[in-house]
Amino acid sequence: MLDLKDLEYSELSEYIKSVGAPRFRAEQIFSWLHAGVCSYDEMTNISKKTRAVLEKNTYVSTLKIIEKYVSKLDGTVKYLFELPDGNAIESVVMRYEHGLTICISSQVGCRMGCRFCASTIGGLYRSLTAGEMLNQVIFAQKDMGERIGNVVIMGIGEPMDNLDNIKKFLHNINNDKGLNIGYRHITISTCGVVPGIYSLAEENLPITLAISLHAPNDGIRNTIMPINRKYPIAELIKACHDYYNTTGRRITFEYSLISGVNDGKKEARELAALIGDIHAHVNLIPVNKVEERAYKKGTRREIEEFCSVLKELGINATIRRELGADISASCGQLRKRTLNLDTAVK
């Protein structure tokens, strides 16, 4: 059966017309879906005849909250959602001065194999549909009882490995008949799938591109991020230049600091030289502890020294505030801890 949340508004309009209902019903149905209704019966301004047709051929997708944790440190909320097929994904809602930001997943698991990331343990089960990504925002907002105004696609999965559904999700969440979240309030992260960056640039949307870089040279990056063997740093940096030239949007480089691996002053100087001519911001992240990995973060002094070197060399850099540390808020940790990944639905 068809999940109407997987359709862009224009596609929904055509579908509604094809089942004999007037086009204006599409706007009403679209709005109801984005409001978080769980059945067609809740769409009180839609005729019973149209609702009966929809129930026969389509469904209203939902997410079930398996677990929910609220940080006592900063109010961060972490959700473990169950999908209709029994798989599970994570979403995290963070509270900032400017409002609520949600970090959503784009896949069930991940096949990129980054050595320091919990999300890739167990591999990729499947990609999420546009509707399943949208539901993370809808049902988290419904549970919070507050508007979520910012979206970060940086949870479980590699967004560029699911780009067709990502594009549909972007168009739908931006639609003023639905959640109406502005493109400038959306960030997409990639570990470096270069063709996806070019494809996203062709959309020419004013969204922020975040690059999970984590190393200043191919030697280190090949070791901790297998994707680099296919798309080495030189190709990735060129794609970043092209993305900025097309969209005019500043690039964010995510850099997890791993003690003894990529966090020395030498690496800081290499990083500054690598990205110095890009309009960018570096987000330094003390690496999260993953039980299956030996990587650990350095001391606070070492982290601050790395940041200082970048700033002295003219790089805009900040150390990311660690949110939800008491609730395993970094991506993949809760799902891995809660589920037996060997028996997850494939």
C-alpha positions in Angstrom: 0.0 0.0 0.0 1.0 3.6 -0.6 2.1 5.9 2.2 0.9 9.4 1.1 3.7 11.0 3.2 6.2 9.5 0.6 4.6 11.8 -2.1 5.6 15.4 -2.8 2.7 17.8 -2.8 2.4 17.8 -6.6 2.4 14.0 -6.7 -0.3 13.9 -3.9 -2.4 16.4 -5.9 -2.2 14.1 -9.0 -3.0 11.1 -6.9 -6.1 12.7 -5.3 -7.3 13.7 -8.7 -6.8 10.1 -10.0 -9.2 8.7 -7.4 -11.9 11.1 -8.3 -11.6 13.7 -5.6 -11.2 17.4 -6.3 -7.7 18.8 -6.3 -8.3 21.1 -3.3 -8.6 18.0 -1.1 -4.9 17.4 -1.6 -4.0 20.6 0.4 -6.3 19.5 3.2 -4.9 15.9 3.3 -1.4 17.2 3.1 -2.0 19.5 6.1 -3.6 16.7 8.1 -0.7 14.3 7.4 1.8 16.9 8.6 -0.2 17.6 11.7 0.4 14.1 12.9 -3.0 12.4 12.5 -2.9 8.6 12.9 -5.9 7.7 10.8 -8.1 9.0 8.0 -11.0 9.2 10.5 -9.3 12.2 12.1 -9.5 14.1 8.8 -12.9 15.6 9.6 -13.2 17.9 6.6 -12.7 15.1 4.1 -15.8 13.3 2.8 -16.4 9.7 4.0 -16.4 8.6 0.4 -12.9 9.9 -0.2 -11.7 8.6 3.1 -13.0 5.1 2.2 -11.1 5.2 -1.1 -7.9 6.3 0.6 -8.2 3.6 3.3 -8.5 0.9 0.6 -5.4 1.9 -1.3 -3.2 3.9 1.1 -2.3 4.3 4.7 -1.3 6.9 7.3 2.1 6.0 8.5 3.1 6.5 12.1 6.1 5.9 14.4 5.9 4.2 17.8 8.1 5.5 20.7 9.9 2.5 22.1 12.1 4.4 24.5 12.4 8.1 25.4 15.1 9.7 27.5 15.4 13.2 28.8 18.8 14.6 29.8 18.9 16.0 33.3 21.9 18.0 32.2 20.5 20.1 29.3 17.0 18.9 28.4 18.1 17.0 25.3 15.5 14.4 24.4 16.4 11.1 22.7 13.8 8.9 21.0 14.1 5.3 19.9 11.3 4.9 17.3 9.9 1.6 16.0 9.1 1.5 12.3 6.1 -0.4 10.9 8.4 -3.3 9.8 9.8 -3.7 13.3 13.1 -1.9 12.7 14.2 0.9 15.0 15.8 4.3 14.4 16.9 7.2 16.6 16.1 10.9 16.7 17.4 13.5 19.1 15.8 16.9 20.0 18.1 19.5 21.3 17.1 22.8 22.9 19.0 26.0 22.0 18.3 29.6 22.6 16.9 29.9 19.1 14.5 27.0 19.6 14.3 23.2 19.1 16.5 21.3 16.7 15.9 17.7 15.7 18.6 15.4 14.5 17.0 12.6 12.4 18.1 9.3 10.9 18.1 8.7 7.1 18.7 4.9 7.2 18.3 1.9 9.4 22.0 1.2 10.1 24.8 2.4 7.8 27.2 0.8 5.3 29.9 3.4 5.4 32.0 1.7 8.0 33.5 4.7 9.8 35.6 3.2 12.5 34.6 5.5 15.4 30.8 5.5 14.8 28.3 3.3 16.6 25.7 3.7 13.8 27.7 1.5 11.4 27.9 -1.5 13.7 25.7 -4.2 12.2 25.8 -2.6 8.8 22.9 -1.3 6.7 19.4 -2.8 6.9 17.6 -0.5 4.6 17.0 3.2 3.7 14.2 5.2 5.1 11.4 6.6 2.9 10.6 10.3 2.7 7.6 9.7 4.9 9.6 7.8 7.6 12.0 10.8 7.8 9.2 13.2 8.0 7.5 11.2 10.7 10.5 11.6 13.0 9.9 15.4 13.0 6.1 15.1 13.2 6.0 12.7 16.1 8.8 14.2 18.1 7.1 17.6 17.7 3.8 16.1 18.7 5.3 14.5 21.8 7.3 17.6 22.8 4.2 19.9 22.4 6.5 22.5 20.9 7.4 23.6 17.3 10.6 22.2 16.0 12.2 24.8 13.7 15.5 23.3 12.7 16.4 19.9 11.2 19.8 18.2 11.0 20.0 15.0 8.9 23.0 13.7 10.9 21.6 10.7 12.7 21.9 7.0 11.8 22.8 6.5 8.1 24.4 8.3 5.2 22.0 10.8 3.7 23.8 10.8 0.3 23.2 7.0 0.1 19.5 7.7 0.1 19.4 11.0 -1.8 16.2 10.5 -3.8 14.1 10.1 -0.6 16.1 12.9 1.0 15.1 15.3 -1.8 11.5 14.4 -1.4 11.7 14.9 2.3 13.3 18.3 1.9 10.6 19.5 -0.5 7.8 18.3 1.8 9.1 19.6 5.1 9.7 23.0 3.5 6.1 23.2 2.0 4.1 26.0 3.6 1.0 23.7 3.6 2.9 21.4 6.0 5.6 21.9 8.7 7.0 24.8 6.7 10.6 24.6 7.9 12.8 26.9 5.9 15.7 25.4 3.9 18.1 27.7 5.8 17.2 25.9 8.9 18.1 22.5 7.5 21.6 20.8 7.6 22.6 17.7 5.7 25.7 15.8 6.8 27.8 13.4 4.6 30.9 11.4 5.2 32.0 12.3 1.7 29.9 10.7 -1.0 31.0 13.1 -3.7 28.4 12.4 -6.4 25.7 13.1 -3.8 27.2 16.5 -3.1 27.0 17.4 -6.7 23.5 16.1 -7.1 22.4 18.0 -4.0 24.0 21.2 -5.4 21.9 20.9 -8.5 18.8 21.4 -6.4 20.3 24.8 -5.5 18.6 24.9 -2.1 19.9 27.2 0.6 20.6 24.3 3.0 23.8 23.9 5.0 26.1 21.1 3.9 28.1 19.5 6.7 31.1 17.3 5.8 32.2 14.6 8.3 35.9 15.1 7.5 37.7 13.9 10.7 41.2 13.9 9.1 43.4 16.4 7.3 45.0 13.9 5.0 44.3 10.7 3.1 46.6 8.6 5.2 44.6 9.1 8.4 41.2 9.3 6.7 41.7 6.0 4.8 42.3 4.3 8.2 39.2 5.6 10.0 36.8 6.3 7.0 36.7 3.7 4.2 34.7 6.0 2.0 37.9 8.0 1.5 39.4 5.2 -0.6 36.7 5.8 -3.2 36.5 9.6 -2.9 39.8 10.9 -1.5 40.1 14.3 0.1 41.1 16.2 -3.0 37.9 15.2 -4.7 35.8 15.9 -1.6 37.3 19.4 -1.2 36.7 20.2 -4.9 33.0 19.2 -4.4 32.8 21.5 -1.4 34.1 24.4 -3.5 31.5 23.7 -6.2 28.7 23.4 -3.6 29.6 26.8 -2.2 29.9 28.4 -5.6 26.5 27.0 -6.6 24.5 27.7 -3.4 26.5 30.4 -1.6 26.1 28.5 1.6 29.0 28.2 4.0 30.3 24.6 4.5 30.5 23.1 7.9 33.3 20.6 8.6 32.7 18.1 11.4 35.9 16.9 12.9 35.9 14.3 15.7 39.0 14.6 17.8 40.5 11.1 18.4 43.4 11.0 20.9 46.7 10.1 19.2 45.1 9.7 15.8 44.1 13.1 14.4 44.2 15.6 17.3 47.8 16.8 17.2 49.0 20.3 16.4 50.5 19.0 13.2 47.1 17.7 12.1 45.6 21.1 13.1 48.0 22.9 10.8 47.3 20.4 8.0 43.6 21.0 8.4 44.0 24.8 8.3 46.0 24.5 5.1 43.5 22.1 3.5 40.3 24.2 4.0 41.8 27.7 4.4 40.4 29.0 1.1 36.9 27.6 1.7 34.2 29.8 3.4 33.7 27.3 6.2 33.3 26.6 9.9 34.9 23.7 11.7 32.9 22.0 14.4 35.3 20.1 16.7 33.8 17.1 18.4 35.4 15.2 21.2 35.0 11.6 20.0 32.3 9.6 21.7 33.3 6.3 23.4 32.0 3.2 21.6 32.6 -0.1 23.4 33.6 -2.0 20.2 36.2 0.6 19.4 39.5 1.5 21.1 39.3 5.2 20.2 39.1 7.8 23.0 39.0 11.5 23.3 42.0 13.6 24.5 42.1 15.9 27.4 40.3 19.2 27.5 43.6 21.0 27.2 44.5 19.0 24.0 41.1 19.7 22.5 41.4 23.5 23.2 45.0 23.6 21.9 43.8 22.1 18.6 41.1 24.7 18.3 43.5 27.5 19.1 45.9 26.5 16.4 43.0 26.6 13.8 41.9 30.0 15.0 45.5 31.4 14.9 45.6 30.3 11.3 42.4 32.1 10.4 40.0 29.2 10.6 36.5 29.7 12.1 36.3 26.9 14.7 34.4 26.0 17.8 34.3 23.0 20.1 30.8 21.5 20.1 29.0 21.5 23.3 28.3 17.9 24.4 24.5 17.5 24.7 22.7 14.6 26.3 25.9 12.9 27.6 23.9 11.2 30.3 21.4 9.6 27.9 23.7 8.2 25.1 22.6 11.0 22.8 25.2 10.5 20.1 23.8 8.6 17.1 23.7 4.9 17.1 24.4 4.4 20.8 20.8 3.8 22.0 19.8 1.6 19.1 22.9 -0.5 19.6 22.4 -0.8 23.3 18.7 -1.6 23.1 18.5 -3.9 20.1 20.2 -7.2 19.2 21.6 -6.0 15.9 22.2 -9.6 14.8 18.4 -10.3 14.9 17.1 -6.9 13.6 14.7 -7.1 10.7 16.5 -7.2 7.4 
